[in-house]
């Protein structure tokens, strides 16, 4: 009688272990979809999943039926996974997907809050830099306009002779630094 009871208990434990392995597979499948793993990431993830699942199943079998691997253990694992996928997979997948959705929303909200805090803290400094840099920008634009006006005036004053001399020197010197890049 005791033996039949312990075997039934071990069979139920193996069904639970199979269902837990099915849940782990659903969780991994949703993680893989959420992180959009490429081929190498999927290979590494699969290897890690099966390694972790094997360790969990082995530990649970040691705890549940002292590590005895018999036919009813294999049947129980398969039956547990089959029951999980037929009865609990869809609701569990929805809950897991909702969890990742909420984590994503919390992450984006946290990023926006940090960005807003960052902009709020830096606003006075940016304002001071803008106020101080405006006169320098004005002087730069003034010098740029003055330079272009002076350049036009100098070209007209010399009649373009300096430009012709510069082109003649460039044509006579064959240094790479003086070559025109379009030539």
Beta strands, then each sheet from edge to edge (+ up, - down):
end
